[in-house]
């Protein structure tokens, strides 16, 4: 069973055994797999699987279960990366705006000259301009269009 303990920096640390790693691998590959099938794959009963998944979720290892939706299927044919260098005293406003902008699917505060990197999906160049214009009053933006994704979003590496 996962063991929750605390590090010297007061951060939660979860110890995982081989069965937990197996569960995580299977769930990353297909989060819709039934508990019965998951149990067959890792050698546990359905109730034991349910308990471990609950503990992994309660311990913060599993943050959620999501559908992987193709933005192009919804007409959002242009994927972009927007870097933002906020003007003085605008840092929190950029973060708040990114949170409130539905086109933004990911936002990270980063080190370097830019403070934020955002990933967004838009219908085209005009839509992209509208999104960029929302951020322009708060700082300088630099935008790149995603051409392809040789490494699409994937699960966390769980060892050999």
Secondary structure, 3 states (H helix, E strand, C coil): CCEEEECCCCCEEEECCHHHHHHHHHHHHCCCCCHHHHHHHHCCCHHHHHHHHHHHHHCCCCCCCCCCCCHHHHCCCEEEEEEEEECCCCHHHHHHHHHHCCCEEEEEECCCCCCEEEEEEECCHHHHHHHHHHHHCCEEEEEEECCCCCCCCCCCCCCC
